[in-house]
Amino acid sequence: MSAKISVLPQREDPPTAVYLQSFAVRYEYPVFFTENLFARDNTIFRDTLLRREPKRRHRVVVFIDANVAASFPSLAHDIAGYADHHAESMRLLALPETVPGGESVKNDPALLTKLQRRLVDLGVDRQAFVVGIGGGAFLDMVGYVASSTHRGIRHVRVPTTVLAQNDSGVGVKNGVNAFGAKNLIGSFAPPFAVINDAAFLRTLHPRDKIAGVAEAVKVALIRDRGFFEWLEAHADDLRACEAAAMRHMIRRCAELHMRQIAHGGDPFETGSARPLDYGHWAAHRLEALTAHELRHGEAVAIGLALDTRYSVQTGLLRIGEDARVHALLKRLGFHLWHPALEWRDADGRWQLLRGLEEFREHLGGDLTITLLRDIGVGEEVHQMDRDEILRALAWLRQREHGV
């Protein structure tokens, strides 16, 4: 091979200049669906570690959500046994460690620092793996620990709730709460892999299983009319947490979320639009107002009903579709009212409406809210009318309480 190098004549550099840097990075990660992940004859976890470097013995650190550990007391022992069985491919740097779970972990800077320090003490480098096994909030936090230590350590997510398996666990966002704001500090860092194990769902309380279905309704409303119709046809099975229906719902929901991330044109959310946050401006505010008495999915269900009614009132969506969405959510088992929807501050201002400004602040730039043009078709708007929101609230209250 030969190359010709042209040497430019030497001259004084101009006082101003622009050098445009441009490059593209391809991201790819598998999302597995399996059962009994750490059974010794299930090779998915081992094969995940070997995906890029099949001849290497990989070093692994495992953090387990305390709520999961309580439901599966043998889990740490099972993981250690799995590692021993596949010792030619993996080595645990420490026994799997139990870490607090739930939304509160995203409000604990000391825990974040403790886990980062633990990775340093164990000598974890960027070619090792941090494995998080737990619910959505726990995975948000562990994902940020992994992405912020050494500027990014390979991270494998093992979501253990319906909500995490069909939505947050398959995405690219990690983060914690700070300064009173949800997910203020975090990163966009795709996982190395996601492994959904249906066995973890068996011990969930029915309330938590149903809460996760709200995200399926959401993504169906903005992207897939056929899936929405499937949810209507199988609402009774889903409310009963029938295994086959739940399995199909989770997989289709995860697929649609993955498609939006890959093909929606803005995977790292550099713009202001967040179609996957349909119904969430009110939901996030409700979670805060109720100190998370409402599950995330329960708050999302209320937000979906509210924004669907608003879409009808403002002429975007056909009359009657709001009642259809409301009816589906009720059949699934959601309560679509909470007193916090009408709480006011000392000056008489509706506290829920503060959620719009918080949403804009979190997104940056102009307020952008997804509403509905049709079932399966979202549309972005840049303002919401206060009086129309209050009318939609009155509609929700009347349908729930008849007053």
MIMARLO-860238 format. One record per residue (C-alpha): residue in three letters; y, x, z. Coordinates in pm, whole numbers, plus 50000, padded with zeros to 5 digits. Layout:
ALAYXZ/...
This chain:
MET500005000050000/SER503475012549921/ALA506864999850010/LYS510305005949871/ILE513065009550122/SER516625004950010/VAL519165024850207/LEU522565009150214/PRO525575031850196/GLN526955039250540/ARG530195022150628/GLU531975009550933/ASP530474977751083/PRO532754947451044/PRO534394934851363/THR532454901851351/ALA528974893651229/VAL526264867051255/TYR522564875851259/LEU520474844151234/GLN517174846351420/SER514514821451312/PHE510814818751389/ALA508184792151444/VAL505474790851708/ARG502344769751663/TYR501004752351973/GLU497474739151992/TYR495394726752282/PRO492254705352307/VAL491994673552513/PHE488394667552621/PHE486784635852750/THR483634640652955/GLU481844631453278/ASN480734653453566/LEU482694683553447/PHE481274707453704/ALA477624698353658/ARG476014731653575/ASP474614719753241/ASN478034707053126/THR479484736452935/ILE482884721552849/PHE484764739853126/ARG483084773053046/ASP483644768252672/THR487304760152737/LEU487854793652905/LEU486064811552621/ARG487944793752343/ARG490144823152240/GLU488244852552385/PRO484534844352386/LYS483364878552504/ARG485674881352801/ARG484864873453166/HIS487814851853260/ARG489554851553596/VAL490274817353742/VAL492254802054029/VAL491654765354113/PHE493994742154305/ILE492654707654407/ASP494774677454499/ALA494014669154864/ASN493554632454773/VAL490844642254525/ALA489214666054771/ALA488984638055026/SER487214615554776/PHE484934643154649/PRO484094664854955/SER481634686454760/LEU484034694054473/ALA485064729054587/HIS481414737754649/ASP480454723854307/ILE483104744854134/ALA481994776354316/GLY478394769154218/TYR479434763153858/ALA481264796453853/ASP478214814253991/HIS475994797653731/HIS478314808753451/ALA479224841953608/GLU479004860253275/SER481994839853152/MET484154833753459/ARG485074847053802/LEU486864827754074/LEU489544849354233/ALA489274828054547/LEU487414797254658/PRO489054765454521/GLU492034757154738/THR493114722654854/VAL496824715054813/PRO498734683554917/GLY499014657054646/GLY501184627054570/GLU504834624254473/SER505984642154790/VAL504724675754657/LYS507454674454394/ASN510024673954674/ASP508734704754857/PRO510304737854740/ALA508384756655011/LEU505064745654863/LEU506164756654517/THR507054791154646/LYS503844793154849/LEU501684787054542/GLN503644811554329/ARG503184837354603/ARG499484829454620/LEU499094837154249/VAL500894870254296/ASP498754879354598/LEU495594872154399/GLY496744894754118/VAL496844866953863/ASP498174878153524/ARG499064859753207/GLN495514861353071/ALA494014845253381/PHE493754807553430/VAL495374783953679/VAL493354751853699/GLY494924720653850/ILE492684691353946/GLY494584660554058/GLY496984632353989/GLY500094632753774/ALA502634644254034/PHE500284671754152/LEU499754683653792/ASP503504683153727/MET503974706754021/VAL501014729753953/GLY501984731253586/TYR505414743453684/VAL503904769253918/ALA501784782153630/SER504564781553370/SER507134798453594/THR504964826653733/HIS504854857253505/ARG506824835053263/GLY503694815353191/ILE500054817153297/ARG497344798753108/HIS496984764353263/VAL494064740053243/ARG494784704553357/VAL492064682153496/PRO493764648153548/THR492054625553800/THR493964592553769/VAL494204566953492/LEU497924573853457/ALA497454611353427/GLN494504608753188/ASN496224585352946/ASP499794598152964/SER501374626153165/GLY498314648453182/VAL498034651952805/GLY501694661052747/VAL503774692852758/LYS506064686453055/ASN505934702253401/GLY508404698653682/VAL509534690654032/ASN512304669854182/ALA515474686154313/PHE518944676854441/GLY517934640354456/ALA516954639054087/LYS513484632953945/ASN512034661853740/LEU515304680853747/ILE513624714953754/GLY510754721853519/SER509554734653186/PHE508134724452854/ALA504904744252849/PRO501824730652671/PRO498604734852870/PHE495814757352751/ALA493564726752764/VAL493244692252921/ILE489874679853046/ASN489554643053138/ASP486534636053357/ALA485794598753388/ALA483834604753709/PHE487074611153899/LEU488244575753828/ARG485354558954007/THR486764563254357/LEU490294551754270/HIS491594520354436/PRO491824491754181/ARG495594491154236/ASP495854527054113/LYS493584520453816/ILE495644490653705/ALA498934509153758/GLY497904533953490/VAL497384506153235/ALA501154500653223/GLU501544532253016/ALA499024518652766/VAL501114486952730/LYS504204508652685/VAL502864530452407/ALA501314500352233/LEU504664482352240/ILE506544510752074/ARG503854524451839/ASP500754503051780/ARG500674465251743/GLY496894466151691/PHE496414483552026/PHE498664457852193/GLU496484430152052/TRP493394448652178/LEU494964449952525/GLU495554412452510/ALA491934406352404/HIS490544428352685/ALA493044421352963/ASP490454405053188/ASP488054434353149/LEU490844458953222/ARG491944439853530/ALA488334441253650/CYS488334478753573/GLU485294474453348/ALA484194509653254/ALA483904506352875/ALA487264488852841/MET488974514353064/ARG487424543052870/HIS488644529752534/MET492094521952674/ILE492504557052819/ARG491404574452500/ARG493554553652266/CYS496564556952495/ALA496104594652517/GLU495754596552138/LEU499004577752082/HIS500874599352333/MET499524630752167/ARG500544617751824/GLN504084611151943/ILE504374646052089/ALA502974662651776/HIS504604641351508/GLY507594624851673/GLY509824653751569/ASP511014664551913/PRO508114676552133/PHE510374695952370/GLU512994668252388/THR515984687552260/GLY517624655152148/SER518504624152349/ALA515774600252234/ARG512734594752457/PRO510574567452300/LEU507734574852542/ASP510134565252821/TYR510424529052711/GLY511014508553025/HIS511514539653234/TRP515244539253303/ALA514684510253542/ALA511274522853655/HIS512534556553773/ARG515344539853965/LEU512954514854124/GLU510644542754237/ALA513554559754412/LEU514944527654562/THR511544518154708/ALA510774553854826/HIS507724552254599/GLU506324521254767/LEU505934510454405/ARG503454531154207/HIS504934546653893/GLY502914523253671/GLU503944492753873/ALA507614502053830/VAL507034508353458/ALA505494473753418/ILE508664458153562/GLY510784480353337/LEU508784469753031/ALA509214432853109/LEU512924437753173/ASP513654457352854/THR511514434352640/ARG513484404252764/TYR516714423452702/SER515544430652345/VAL515114393152286/GLN518454383952443/THR520324408652223/GLY518674396651903/LEU516474426651833/LEU513134410351909/ARG511764376151814/ILE512124348452071/GLY508844343852255/GLU507674379852238/ASP509164385752583/ALA506974358252727/ARG503984373252546/VAL504534407552700/HIS505184392053040/ALA501954372053015/LEU499904403052931/LEU501304422653224/LYS500594393653460/ARG497004390253329/LEU496534427353396/GLY497484421253759/PHE501084433353781/HIS503724418054007/LEU506894418053799/TRP509484414754069/HIS510654435454364/PRO513624428054595/ALA515044462554512/LEU515974449154168/GLU518864430754336/TRP519904455954599/ARG523604464754607/ASP525504493254760/ALA528304490555018/ASP530794483054740/GLY528684454854599/ARG527464474054292/TRP523934468254164/GLN521944498954255/LEU519454493953972/LEU522204499153714/ARG522754534353844/GLY519454541453669/LEU521184540653330/GLU523554568753421/GLU520754588753582/PHE518744584553264/ARG521654596753053/GLU522254626453283/HIS518604636553267/LEU518464633852887/GLY521854649352824/GLY524294638052558/ASP524624601452471/LEU522704574452649/THR519664566452436/ILE517394537752532/THR514334526052341/LEU514164488452291/LEU511864467352071/ARG512414456351713/ASP508894442051702/ILE505604445651886/GLY504604481051792/VAL508094490751668/GLY510674507051892/GLU514364511251817/GLU516894534351979/VAL520204520652109/HIS523074538952276/GLN524404512852512/MET523184484452728/ASP525324455252835/ARG525514450453212/ASP525724412553195/GLU522734410552960/ILE520714432253199/LEU521594408953486/ARG520594378953272/ALA517264395853200/LEU516804401453574/ALA517474364753640/TRP514834356053378/LEU512314378753550/ARG513064363953892/GLN512714328553760/ARG509354335753597/GLU508024352653912/HIS509424328754173/GLY510634298253983/VAL514194302854111/
